C-alpha cells in the first residue's frame, strides 16, 4: 500500500496534464459522490477512476489500492447492513427470529455509502501516482495561494507514508528473525506483540524529524521569497479537459435535481 503516495513515472497524457487539472478532477469526483446515492451511478464514477488509471498506465500499480478499498468497503457494508431496520425485509440470517434482518433500503443505503467511500478514496492515489510532489506544491502555493509552510507539511506527510511502511516492514523482518511472533490469537498477547514494533518505529520517526528540521534550517527554510526552477504551465489541453469535466459535472447535477439520476 506504499504506492498510495508514490509518483509512478510514465509517459502518458494524464501525466502531462497540469496538477491543477488533476486536482480539479479529484475534487469533482468527491463532490459528485456526495450528490448521488444510486450505487450504479457511484460505480460509474469509480469506473471512470479505473479508466483514468488505465490511460495513465498505472492500473497495475493501483490494483492493490483498489482491491484494499473494495475490501474495506465490503467490511463496512457487512457491519452496517444489519443495523438499518427501515424498508422491506429481503432475508434474515436466522429465519423466524429477526436476527440478521436485511432490508431493501438498508442494502441500497450501505451499498451507496460503501461506493461513495471508494470513489472519494480512490481518486487520491491516482492523483499522487501521476503528479510529482514538487509540482503539486507549486500548484498549491502559486495557483491556490496556500501558504508554503502548510503546503510543505501536507506534502511531507505524504512522502513519509511509504517511508514508514518500508521501515515497518524492515522492523517486522528484524523482529521475526529474532523469533518474535506476531500470529498470536489471544488479543492481549497480540497487543503486547505490537510494542516491539511500535517503539523502534517511533524512535526512527523522531530521528528522521530531527534530521529534517536541521536540514531545513541549513537550507534557509522560510527565509525570503521562494522561486521554482520548473513550473508546469496550464495549457490549452488542460483548459479543454477542465471544460469537459465541468460540463459533465453540471449535466449530472442537473439530471440529479430533475430526478433522472439519484
DRENPA-3360 file (N, C-alpha, C; in nm, 2 decimals, always signed):
BEGIN
1 = XXXXXXXX = +0.08/-0.12/+0.00/+0.00/+0.00/+0.00/+0.09/+0.13/+0.00 ~ +0.22/+0.11/+0.00/+0.30/+0.23/+0.00/+0.29/+0.30/-0.13 ~ +0.24/+0.24/-0.23/+0.22/+0.31/-0.36/+0.13/+0.43/-0.35 ~ +0.05/+0.43/-0.25/-0.05/+0.54/-0.24/+0.01/+0.68/-0.25 ~ +0.12/+0.71/-0.20/+0.18/+0.84/-0.20/+0.30/+0.85/-0.29 ~ +0.32/+0.75/-0.38/+0.44/+0.74/-0.47/+0.40/+0.79/-0.61 ~ +0.49/+0.87/-0.67/+0.48/+0.90/-0.81/+0.53/+0.79/-0.89 ~ +0.45/+0.75/-0.99/+0.49/+0.64/-1.08/+0.52/+0.70/-1.22;
9 = XXXXXXXX = +0.64/+0.71/-1.26/+0.68/+0.78/-1.38/+0.63/+0.70/-1.51 ~ +0.56/+0.77/-1.59/+0.51/+0.72/-1.72/+0.50/+0.83/-1.82 ~ +0.51/+0.80/-1.94/+0.49/+0.89/-2.05/+0.35/+0.89/-2.10 ~ +0.26/+0.95/-2.03/+0.12/+0.94/-2.07/+0.06/+1.08/-2.07 ~ -0.06/+1.09/-2.14/-0.13/+1.22/-2.15/-0.17/+1.27/-2.01 ~ -0.21/+1.17/-1.92/-0.25/+1.21/-1.79/-0.14/+1.27/-1.71 ~ -0.02/+1.21/-1.72/+0.10/+1.26/-1.65/+0.13/+1.40/-1.70 ~ +0.11/+1.43/-1.83/+0.15/+1.56/-1.88/+0.05/+1.67/-1.85;
17 = XXXXXXXX = -0.07/+1.63/-1.80/-0.16/+1.74/-1.76/-0.11/+1.82/-1.64 ~ -0.17/+1.94/-1.63/-0.13/+2.02/-1.52/-0.18/+1.96/-1.39 ~ -0.10/+1.98/-1.28/-0.15/+1.93/-1.15/-0.28/+2.00/-1.11 ~ -0.30/+2.12/-1.15/-0.43/+2.19/-1.12/-0.55/+2.12/-1.19 ~ -0.53/+2.07/-1.31/-0.63/+1.99/-1.38/-0.67/+1.86/-1.30 ~ -0.57/+1.79/-1.25/-0.59/+1.67/-1.18/-0.65/+1.69/-1.04 ~ -0.61/+1.80/-0.98/-0.67/+1.84/-0.86/-0.82/+1.87/-0.88 ~ -0.85/+1.94/-0.98/-0.99/+1.96/-1.01/-1.07/+1.84/-1.04;
25 = XXXXXXXX = -1.01/+1.74/-1.11/-1.07/+1.61/-1.14/-1.10/+1.54/-1.01 ~ -1.01/+1.54/-0.92/-1.03/+1.47/-0.79/-1.14/+1.54/-0.71 ~ -1.14/+1.67/-0.71/-1.24/+1.74/-0.63/-1.38/+1.72/-0.69 ~ -1.38/+1.72/-0.83/-1.51/+1.70/-0.89/-1.57/+1.56/-0.86 ~ -1.49/+1.46/-0.86/-1.53/+1.32/-0.82/-1.58/+1.32/-0.68 ~ -1.51/+1.38/-0.59/-1.55/+1.38/-0.45/-1.69/+1.46/-0.43 ~ -1.70/+1.57/-0.51/-1.82/+1.65/-0.50/-1.94/+1.57/-0.55 ~ -1.92/+1.50/-0.67/-2.03/+1.43/-0.73/-2.07/+1.31/-0.65;
33 = XXXXXXXX = -1.97/+1.25/-0.58/-2.01/+1.13/-0.50/-2.09/+1.17/-0.38 ~ -2.09/+1.30/-0.34/-2.18/+1.34/-0.23/-2.32/+1.37/-0.28 ~ -2.33/+1.40/-0.41/-2.46/+1.43/-0.46/-2.55/+1.30/-0.48 ~ -2.49/+1.19/-0.52/-2.56/+1.08/-0.57/-2.56/+0.97/-0.46 ~ -2.67/+0.89/-0.46/-2.68/+0.78/-0.37/-2.72/+0.65/-0.44 ~ -2.73/+0.65/-0.57/-2.75/+0.53/-0.65/-2.62/+0.46/-0.66 ~ -2.62/+0.33/-0.62/-2.49/+0.26/-0.63/-2.44/+0.24/-0.77 ~ -2.53/+0.24/-0.87/-2.49/+0.22/-1.01/-2.42/+0.35/-1.06;
41 = XXXXXXXX = -2.47/+0.47/-1.02/-2.40/+0.59/-1.06/-2.27/+0.60/-0.99 ~ -2.26/+0.57/-0.86/-2.13/+0.57/-0.79/-2.03/+0.47/-0.85 ~ -2.09/+0.36/-0.89/-2.00/+0.26/-0.95/-1.95/+0.31/-1.08 ~ -2.03/+0.39/-1.16/-1.98/+0.45/-1.28/-1.87/+0.55/-1.25 ~ -1.88/+0.63/-1.14/-1.77/+0.72/-1.10/-1.64/+0.65/-1.07 ~ -1.66/+0.53/-1.00/-1.54/+0.45/-0.98/-1.48/+0.40/-1.10 ~ -1.56/+0.36/-1.20/-1.52/+0.30/-1.32/-1.44/+0.41/-1.40 ~ -1.48/+0.54/-1.39/-1.40/+0.64/-1.45/-1.27/+0.66/-1.39;
49 = XXXXXXXX = -1.25/+0.64/-1.26/-1.12/+0.64/-1.20/-1.03/+0.53/-1.25 ~ -1.09/+0.41/-1.27/-1.01/+0.30/-1.32/-0.97/+0.33/-1.46 ~ -1.06/+0.39/-1.54/-1.02/+0.43/-1.68/-0.91/+0.53/-1.69 ~ -0.91/+0.63/-1.59/-0.80/+0.72/-1.59/-0.67/+0.66/-1.55 ~ -0.67/+0.56/-1.45/-0.55/+0.49/-1.42/-0.50/+0.40/-1.53 ~ -0.60/+0.35/-1.61/-0.56/+0.27/-1.73/-0.49/+0.36/-1.84 ~ -0.55/+0.48/-1.86/-0.50/+0.57/-1.96/-0.36/+0.62/-1.91 ~ -0.34/+0.63/-1.78/-0.21/+0.68/-1.73/-0.10/+0.56/-1.73;
57 = XXXXXXXX = -0.15/+0.44/-1.75/-0.05/+0.33/-1.75/-0.01/+0.28/-1.61 ~ -0.09/+0.31/-1.51/-0.06/+0.28/-1.37/-0.16/+0.19/-1.31 ~ -0.25/+0.12/-1.39/-0.35/+0.04/-1.34/-0.30/-0.08/-1.26 ~ -0.19/-0.13/-1.31/-0.13/-0.25/-1.24/-0.08/-0.21/-1.10 ~ -0.02/-0.09/-1.09/+0.02/-0.04/-0.96/-0.09/+0.00/-0.87 ~ -0.20/+0.04/-0.93/-0.32/+0.08/-0.85/-0.41/-0.03/-0.81 ~ -0.39/-0.15/-0.87/-0.47/-0.26/-0.84/-0.47/-0.30/-0.69 ~ -0.36/-0.31/-0.62/-0.37/-0.34/-0.48/-0.44/-0.23/-0.40;
65 = XXXXXXXX = -0.43/-0.11/-0.44/-0.50/+0.00/-0.37/-0.65/-0.02/-0.39 ~ -0.70/-0.04/-0.51/-0.84/-0.06/-0.54/-0.89/-0.18/-0.47 ~ -0.81/-0.29/-0.47/-0.85/-0.41/-0.40/-0.87/-0.39/-0.25 ~ -0.78/-0.32/-0.19/-0.79/-0.29/-0.05/-0.91/-0.20/-0.02 ~ -0.94/-0.10/-0.10/-1.05/-0.02/-0.08/-1.18/-0.10/-0.09 ~ -1.19/-0.19/-0.19/-1.31/-0.27/-0.20/-1.33/-0.36/-0.08 ~ -1.22/-0.41/-0.03/-1.22/-0.50/+0.09/-1.27/-0.42/+0.21 ~ -1.22/-0.30/+0.23/-1.27/-0.22/+0.34/-1.41/-0.18/+0.33;
73 = XXXXXXXX = -1.45/-0.14/+0.20/-1.59/-0.11/+0.18/-1.68/-0.23/+0.21 ~ -1.64/-0.35/+0.17/-1.71/-0.47/+0.20/-1.73/-0.50/+0.35 ~ -1.63/-0.47/+0.42/-1.64/-0.49/+0.57/-1.73/-0.38/+0.63 ~ -1.73/-0.26/+0.58/-1.82/-0.16/+0.62/-1.96/-0.20/+0.60 ~ -1.99/-0.25/+0.48/-2.13/-0.29/+0.44/-2.17/-0.40/+0.53 ~ -2.08/-0.50/+0.56/-2.11/-0.61/+0.64/-2.15/-0.58/+0.78 ~ -2.08/-0.48/+0.84/-2.10/-0.44/+0.98/-2.22/-0.34/+0.99 ~ -2.26/-0.28/+0.88/-2.36/-0.17/+0.89/-2.50/-0.22/+0.85;
81 = XXXXXXXX = -2.50/-0.32/+0.76/-2.63/-0.35/+0.70/-2.73/-0.41/+0.79 ~ -2.69/-0.47/+0.90/-2.78/-0.53/+1.00/-2.84/-0.43/+1.09 ~ -2.79/-0.31/+1.09/-2.84/-0.21/+1.19/-2.94/-0.11/+1.13 ~ -2.98/-0.13/+1.00/-3.08/-0.05/+0.94/-3.21/-0.13/+0.93 ~ -3.31/-0.08/+1.00/-3.44/-0.16/+1.01/-3.54/-0.11/+0.91 ~ -3.53/+0.01/+0.85/-3.63/+0.06/+0.76/-3.63/-0.01/+0.63 ~ -3.75/-0.03/+0.58/-3.76/-0.09/+0.45/-3.82/-0.23/+0.45 ~ -3.84/-0.29/+0.34/-3.89/-0.42/+0.32/-3.79/-0.53/+0.35;
89 = XXXXXXXX = -3.82/-0.63/+0.42/-3.73/-0.74/+0.46/-3.69/-0.82/+0.33 ~ -3.57/-0.84/+0.31/-3.52/-0.92/+0.20/-3.50/-1.06/+0.25 ~ -3.42/-1.07/+0.36/-3.40/-1.20/+0.42/-3.34/-1.18/+0.56 ~ -3.34/-1.29/+0.63/-3.28/-1.29/+0.77/-3.18/-1.40/+0.78 ~ -3.07/-1.38/+0.85/-2.97/-1.49/+0.87/-3.03/-1.61/+0.94 ~ -3.11/-1.58/+1.04/-3.18/-1.69/+1.11/-3.33/-1.67/+1.09 ~ -3.39/-1.75/+1.00/-3.53/-1.73/+0.97/-3.62/-1.75/+1.09 ~ -3.72/-1.66/+1.11/-3.81/-1.68/+1.21/-3.77/-1.61/+1.34;
97 = XXXXXXXX = -3.65/-1.55/+1.35/-3.61/-1.49/+1.47/-3.59/-1.34/+1.46 ~ -3.57/-1.29/+1.34/-3.55/-1.15/+1.31/-3.40/-1.11/+1.33 ~ -3.32/-1.21/+1.37/-3.17/-1.18/+1.38/-3.11/-1.18/+1.25 ~ -3.03/-1.08/+1.22/-2.96/-1.06/+1.09/-3.06/-1.02/+0.98 ~ -3.15/-0.93/+1.02/-3.25/-0.89/+0.92/-3.19/-0.79/+0.82 ~ -3.21/-0.81/+0.69/-3.16/-0.72/+0.59/-3.28/-0.67/+0.51 ~ -3.28/-0.54/+0.50/-3.39/-0.47/+0.42/-3.34/-0.42/+0.29 ~ -3.44/-0.38/+0.20/-3.40/-0.33/+0.07/-3.34/-0.19/+0.09;
105 = XXXXXXXX = -3.40/-0.11/+0.17/-3.34/+0.03/+0.20/-3.21/+0.02/+0.27 ~ -3.19/-0.08/+0.36/-3.06/-0.09/+0.42/-2.95/-0.14/+0.33 ~ -2.99/-0.23/+0.24/-2.89/-0.28/+0.14/-2.85/-0.17/+0.04 ~ -2.95/-0.10/-0.01/-2.91/+0.01/-0.10/-2.83/+0.12/-0.03 ~ -2.87/+0.16/+0.09/-2.80/+0.26/+0.16/-2.66/+0.22/+0.19 ~ -2.64/+0.10/+0.24/-2.50/+0.05/+0.27/-2.42/+0.04/+0.14 ~ -2.47/+0.00/+0.03/-2.40/-0.01/-0.10/-2.36/+0.13/-0.14 ~ -2.46/+0.23/-0.12/-2.43/+0.37/-0.16/-2.31/+0.42/-0.08;
113 = XXXXXXXX = -2.32/+0.40/+0.05/-2.22/+0.46/+0.14/-2.08/+0.39/+0.11 ~ -2.08/+0.26/+0.09/-1.95/+0.19/+0.06/-1.90/+0.24/-0.08 ~ -1.98/+0.26/-0.18/-1.94/+0.30/-0.31/-1.89/+0.45/-0.30 ~ -1.96/+0.53/-0.22/-1.91/+0.67/-0.20/-1.78/+0.68/-0.14 ~ -1.75/+0.59/-0.04/-1.63/+0.59/+0.03/-1.51/+0.55/-0.07 ~ -1.54/+0.45/-0.16/-1.44/+0.41/-0.25/-1.41/+0.52/-0.35 ~ -1.51/+0.59/-0.40/-1.49/+0.69/-0.50/-1.40/+0.80/-0.44 ~ -1.44/+0.84/-0.32/-1.36/+0.95/-0.25/-1.22/+0.91/-0.23;
121 = XXXXXXXX = -1.20/+0.79/-0.19/-1.06/+0.75/-0.15/-0.98/+0.70/-0.28 ~ -1.04/+0.66/-0.38/-0.97/+0.60/-0.50/-0.91/+0.71/-0.59 ~ -0.97/+0.83/-0.59/-0.91/+0.93/-0.68/-0.78/+0.98/-0.63 ~ -0.76/+0.98/-0.50/-0.64/+1.04/-0.44/-0.51/+0.96/-0.48 ~ -0.51/+0.83/-0.47/-0.39/+0.76/-0.52/-0.36/+0.78/-0.66 ~ -0.46/+0.79/-0.75/-0.43/+0.81/-0.89/-0.37/+0.95/-0.91 ~ -0.42/+1.05/-0.84/-0.37/+1.18/-0.84/-0.22/+1.18/-0.80 ~ -0.19/+1.12/-0.69/-0.05/+1.11/-0.64/+0.04/+1.03/-0.73;
129 = XXXXXXXX = -0.02/+0.93/-0.80/+0.06/+0.84/-0.88/+0.10/+0.91/-1.02 ~ +0.03/+1.01/-1.06/+0.05/+1.08/-1.18/+0.10/+1.22/-1.17 ~ +0.13/+1.26/-1.05/+0.17/+1.40/-1.02/+0.29/+1.40/-0.93 ~ +0.40/+1.47/-0.97/+0.52/+1.48/-0.88/+0.49/+1.57/-0.76 ~ +0.55/+1.54/-0.65/+0.52/+1.61/-0.53/+0.56/+1.76/-0.55 ~ +0.67/+1.79/-0.61/+0.72/+1.92/-0.62/+0.62/+2.00/-0.71 ~ +0.56/+1.94/-0.81/+0.47/+2.01/-0.90/+0.34/+2.04/-0.82 ~ +0.30/+1.94/-0.74/+0.18/+1.96/-0.65/+0.20/+2.08/-0.56;
137 = XXXXXXXX = +0.32/+2.09/-0.50/+0.35/+2.20/-0.40/+0.34/+2.33/-0.48 ~ +0.40/+2.34/-0.60/+0.39/+2.47/-0.67/+0.25/+2.51/-0.70 ~ +0.17/+2.41/-0.74/+0.03/+2.45/-0.77/-0.04/+2.50/-0.64 ~ -0.02/+2.43/-0.53/-0.09/+2.47/-0.41/-0.05/+2.61/-0.36 ~ +0.08/+2.64/-0.38/+0.13/+2.77/-0.34/+0.10/+2.88/-0.44 ~ +0.14/+2.85/-0.57/+0.13/+2.96/-0.67/-0.01/+2.98/-0.72 ~ -0.09/+2.87/-0.74/-0.22/+2.89/-0.80/-0.33/+2.90/-0.70 ~ -0.32/+2.82/-0.60/-0.43/+2.82/-0.50/-0.40/+2.91/-0.38;
145 = XXXXXXXX = -0.28/+2.97/-0.38/-0.24/+3.07/-0.27/-0.24/+3.01/-0.13 ~ -0.21/+2.88/-0.12/-0.19/+2.82/+0.01/-0.06/+2.86/+0.07 ~ -0.05/+2.90/+0.19/+0.09/+2.93/+0.25/+0.18/+2.82/+0.23 ~ +0.31/+2.85/+0.20/+0.40/+2.74/+0.17/+0.42/+2.65/+0.29 ~ +0.43/+2.70/+0.41/+0.45/+2.60/+0.53/+0.34/+2.50/+0.54 ~ +0.22/+2.54/+0.51/+0.11/+2.44/+0.51/+0.12/+2.34/+0.40 ~ +0.15/+2.39/+0.28/+0.17/+2.30/+0.17/+0.28/+2.21/+0.19 ~ +0.39/+2.26/+0.25/+0.51/+2.17/+0.28/+0.47/+2.06/+0.38;
153 = XXXXXXXX = +0.40/+2.10/+0.48/+0.36/+2.00/+0.58/+0.27/+1.89/+0.52 ~ +0.18/+1.93/+0.43/+0.09/+1.84/+0.37/+0.17/+1.74/+0.28 ~ +0.26/+1.79/+0.20/+0.33/+1.71/+0.11/+0.43/+1.62/+0.18 ~ +0.50/+1.68/+0.29/+0.59/+1.60/+0.37/+0.52/+1.48/+0.43 ~ +0.40/+1.50/+0.48/+0.33/+1.39/+0.55/+0.30/+1.28/+0.44 ~ +0.27/+1.32/+0.32/+0.25/+1.22/+0.21/+0.38/+1.14/+0.18 ~ +0.49/+1.21/+0.18/+0.62/+1.15/+0.15/+0.66/+1.05/+0.25 ~ +0.62/+1.07/+0.38/+0.66/+0.99/+0.49/+0.58/+0.86/+0.49;
161 = XXXXXXXX = +0.47/+0.85/+0.43/+0.39/+0.73/+0.43/+0.46/+0.61/+0.38 ~ +0.51/+0.61/+0.25/+0.59/+0.50/+0.20/+0.71/+0.47/+0.28 ~ +0.78/+0.58/+0.34/+0.90/+0.55/+0.42/+0.87/+0.48/+0.54 ~ +0.76/+0.52/+0.61/+0.72/+0.45/+0.73/+0.68/+0.30/+0.70 ~ +0.61/+0.28/+0.59/+0.57/+0.14/+0.55/+0.69/+0.06/+0.53 ~ +0.79/+0.11/+0.46/+0.92/+0.03/+0.44/+0.99/+0.01/+0.57 ~ +1.00/+0.11/+0.66/+1.06/+0.09/+0.79/+0.99/-0.01/+0.87 ~ +0.86/-0.01/+0.87/+0.78/-0.11/+0.95/+0.81/-0.25/+0.89;
169 = XXXXXXXX = +0.82/-0.26/+0.76/+0.85/-0.39/+0.71/+0.98/-0.44/+0.75 ~ +1.08/-0.35/+0.75/+1.22/-0.39/+0.80/+1.22/-0.43/+0.95 ~ +1.14/-0.36/+1.03/+1.13/-0.39/+1.17/+1.07/-0.52/+1.19 ~ +0.96/-0.55/+1.12/+0.89/-0.68/+1.13/+0.99/-0.79/+1.09 ~ +1.06/-0.78/+0.98/+1.16/-0.88/+0.94/+1.27/-0.90/+1.05 ~ +1.32/-0.79/+1.10/+1.42/-0.79/+1.20/+1.37/-0.86/+1.33 ~ +1.25/-0.83/+1.37/+1.20/-0.89/+1.49/+1.16/-1.04/+1.47 ~ +1.11/-1.07/+1.35/+1.08/-1.21/+1.32/+1.21/-1.30/+1.31;
177 = XXXXXXXX = +1.32/-1.24/+1.27/+1.45/-1.31/+1.27/+1.50/-1.34/+1.41 ~ +1.44/-1.27/+1.50/+1.48/-1.29/+1.65/+1.37/-1.37/+1.72 ~ +1.29/-1.44/+1.64/+1.19/-1.54/+1.69/+1.07/-1.46/+1.76 ~ +1.05/-1.34/+1.72/+0.93/-1.27/+1.77/+0.81/-1.31/+1.69 ~ +0.70/-1.35/+1.76/+0.58/-1.40/+1.70/+0.48/-1.29/+1.69 ~ +0.41/-1.28/+1.57/+0.31/-1.18/+1.55/+0.17/-1.25/+1.52 ~ +0.17/-1.38/+1.53/+0.05/-1.45/+1.49/-0.03/-1.50/+1.61 ~ -0.02/-1.43/+1.72/-0.09/-1.47/+1.84/-0.24/-1.45/+1.83;
185 = XXXXXXXX = -0.32/-1.55/+1.86/-0.46/-1.54/+1.85/-0.52/-1.47/+1.97 ~ -0.45/-1.48/+2.09/-0.50/-1.41/+2.21/-0.49/-1.26/+2.19 ~ -0.59/-1.18/+2.22/-0.59/-1.04/+2.19/-0.49/-0.97/+2.27 ~ -0.47/-1.00/+2.40/-0.38/-0.94/+2.49/-0.24/-0.96/+2.44 ~ -0.21/-1.09/+2.41/-0.07/-1.12/+2.36/-0.04/-1.06/+2.23 ~ -0.15/-1.05/+2.14/-0.13/-0.98/+2.01/-0.10/-0.83/+2.03 ~ -0.17/-0.77/+2.13/-0.15/-0.63/+2.15/-0.01/-0.61/+2.21 ~ +0.04/-0.69/+2.30/+0.17/-0.68/+2.36/+0.28/-0.71/+2.25;
193 = XXXXXXXX = +0.25/-0.79/+2.15/+0.35/-0.82/+2.05/+0.37/-0.70/+1.96 ~ +0.28/-0.60/+1.96/+0.30/-0.48/+1.87/+0.40/-0.39/+1.93 ~ +0.42/-0.39/+2.06/+0.51/-0.29/+2.13/+0.66/-0.30/+2.07 ~ +0.71/-0.42/+2.05/+0.85/-0.43/+1.99/+0.85/-0.37/+1.85 ~ +0.74/-0.35/+1.79/+0.73/-0.29/+1.65/+0.71/-0.14/+1.66 ~ +0.62/-0.10/+1.75/+0.59/+0.04/+1.76/+0.70/+0.13/+1.81 ~ +0.77/+0.07/+1.92/+0.87/+0.16/+1.98/+0.99/+0.19/+1.88 ~ +1.05/+0.09/+1.81/+1.15/+0.12/+1.71/+1.10/+0.22/+1.61;
201 = XXXXXXXX = +0.98/+0.20/+1.56/+0.92/+0.29/+1.46/+0.91/+0.44/+1.51 ~ +0.87/+0.45/+1.64/+0.86/+0.59/+1.70/+1.00/+0.65/+1.71 ~ +1.10/+0.57/+1.75/+1.23/+0.62/+1.77/+1.29/+0.67/+1.63 ~ +1.28/+0.59/+1.53/+1.33/+0.62/+1.40/+1.25/+0.75/+1.34 ~ +1.12/+0.76/+1.37/+1.04/+0.87/+1.33/+1.09/+1.00/+1.39 ~ +1.12/+1.00/+1.52/+1.17/+1.12/+1.59/+1.31/+1.16/+1.53 ~ +1.39/+1.06/+1.50/+1.52/+1.09/+1.45/+1.51/+1.15/+1.31 ~ +1.42/+1.09/+1.23/+1.40/+1.15/+1.10/+1.35/+1.29/+1.10;
209 = XXXXXXXX = +1.26/+1.32/+1.19/+1.21/+1.45/+1.21/+1.32/+1.55/+1.25 ~ +1.40/+1.51/+1.34/+1.51/+1.59/+1.38/+1.61/+1.62/+1.27 ~ +1.64/+1.52/+1.19/+1.73/+1.54/+1.08/+1.67/+1.63/+0.97 ~ +1.54/+1.62/+0.95/+1.47/+1.70/+0.85/+1.47/+1.85/+0.90 ~ +1.45/+1.87/+1.03/+1.45/+2.00/+1.09/+1.58/+2.07/+1.07 ~ +1.69/+2.00/+1.10/+1.83/+2.05/+1.08/+1.85/+2.08/+0.93 ~ +1.81/+1.99/+0.85/+1.83/+2.01/+0.70/+1.75/+2.14/+0.65 ~ +1.63/+2.15/+0.70/+1.55/+2.27/+0.66/+1.62/+2.40/+0.71;
217 = XXXXXXXX = +1.67/+2.40/+0.83/+1.73/+2.52/+0.88/+1.86/+2.56/+0.80 ~ +1.94/+2.46/+0.77/+2.06/+2.49/+0.69/+2.03/+2.53/+0.55 ~ +1.91/+2.50/+0.50/+1.87/+2.55/+0.37/+1.79/+2.67/+0.37 ~ +1.78/+2.74/+0.48/+1.71/+2.86/+0.49/+1.56/+2.85/+0.47 ~ +1.50/+2.75/+0.53/+1.35/+2.74/+0.52/+1.28/+2.86/+0.58 ~ +1.19/+2.91/+0.50/+1.11/+3.03/+0.55/+1.18/+3.16/+0.54 ~ +1.30/+3.17/+0.48/+1.37/+3.29/+0.47/+1.36/+3.34/+0.32 ~ +1.29/+3.46/+0.31/+1.28/+3.52/+0.17/+1.18/+3.45/+0.08;
225 = XXXXXXXX = +1.16/+3.51/-0.03/+1.06/+3.46/-0.13/+1.12/+3.34/-0.20 ~ +1.03/+3.24/-0.22/+1.08/+3.12/-0.29/+1.06/+3.13/-0.44 ~ +1.14/+3.07/-0.52/+1.13/+3.06/-0.66/+1.14/+2.92/-0.70 ~ +1.09/+2.89/-0.82/+1.08/+2.75/-0.87/+1.15/+2.74/-1.01 ~ +1.23/+2.64/-1.02/+1.30/+2.62/-1.15/+1.21/+2.57/-1.26 ~ +1.13/+2.47/-1.23/+1.04/+2.42/-1.33/+0.89/+2.43/-1.28 ~ +0.81/+2.50/-1.37/+0.67/+2.51/-1.34/+0.59/+2.46/-1.45 ~ +0.50/+2.37/-1.43/+0.41/+2.31/-1.53/+0.30/+2.42/-1.57;
233 = XXXXXXXX = +0.30/+2.46/-1.69/+0.20/+2.56/-1.73/+0.06/+2.50/-1.76 ~ -0.04/+2.58/-1.74/-0.18/+2.54/-1.77/-0.20/+2.56/-1.92 ~ -0.20/+2.45/-2.00/-0.21/+2.46/-2.14/-0.35/+2.46/-2.19 ~ -0.36/+2.46/-2.33/-0.49/+2.46/-2.39/-0.56/+2.32/-2.37 ~ -0.48/+2.21/-2.37/-0.54/+2.08/-2.34/-0.59/+2.07/-2.20 ~ -0.53/+2.14/-2.11/-0.58/+2.14/-1.97/-0.71/+2.22/-1.96 ~ -0.72/+2.33/-2.04/-0.85/+2.41/-2.04/-0.96/+2.32/-2.10 ~ -0.93/+2.25/-2.21/-1.03/+2.16/-2.27/-1.07/+2.05/-2.18;
241 = XXXXXXXX = -0.98/+1.99/-2.11/-1.02/+1.88/-2.01/-1.10/+1.94/-1.90 ~ -1.06/+2.05/-1.85/-1.14/+2.12/-1.74/-1.28/+2.16/-1.79 ~ -1.29/+2.21/-1.91/-1.42/+2.24/-1.96/-1.51/+2.12/-1.98 ~ -1.45/+2.01/-2.03/-1.53/+1.88/-2.04/-1.57/+1.83/-1.91 ~ -1.48/+1.83/-1.81/-1.52/+1.79/-1.67/-1.63/+1.87/-1.61 ~ -1.62/+2.00/-1.63/-1.72/+2.09/-1.58/-1.86/+2.07/-1.65 ~ -1.86/+2.04/-1.78/-1.98/+2.02/-1.85/-2.05/+1.89/-1.80 ~ -1.96/+1.78/-1.79/-2.02/+1.66/-1.74/-2.07/+1.67/-1.60;
249 = XXXXXXXX = -2.00/+1.74/-1.51/-2.04/+1.76/-1.37/-2.17/+1.83/-1.36 ~ -2.18/+1.94/-1.44/-2.31/+2.02/-1.44/-2.42/+1.94/-1.49 ~ -2.40/+1.86/-1.60/-2.51/+1.78/-1.66/-2.56/+1.68/-1.56 ~ -2.46/+1.62/-1.49/-2.50/+1.51/-1.39/-2.58/+1.58/-1.27 ~ -2.54/+1.69/-1.23/-2.61/+1.76/-1.12/-2.75/+1.80/-1.16 ~ -2.76/+1.85/-1.29/-2.90/+1.89/-1.34/-2.99/+1.76/-1.35 ~ -2.93/+1.65/-1.40/-3.01/+1.53/-1.40/-3.05/+1.48/-1.27 ~ -2.96/+1.51/-1.17/-2.99/+1.46/-1.03/-3.11/+1.54/-0.98;
257 = XXXXXX = -3.11/+1.67/-1.00/-3.22/+1.76/-0.94/-3.35/+1.73/-1.02 ~ -3.34/+1.68/-1.14/-3.46/+1.65/-1.22/-3.51/+1.51/-1.19 ~ -3.44/+1.44/-1.10/-3.49/+1.31/-1.06/-3.45/+1.20/-1.15 ~ -3.37/+1.22/-1.26/-3.32/+1.12/-1.35/-3.21/+1.04/-1.29 ~ -3.11/+1.10/-1.23/-3.01/+1.04/-1.16/-3.02/+1.06/-1.02 ~ -3.02/+0.96/-0.94/-3.04/+0.97/-0.79/-2.91/+0.95/-0.72;
% end
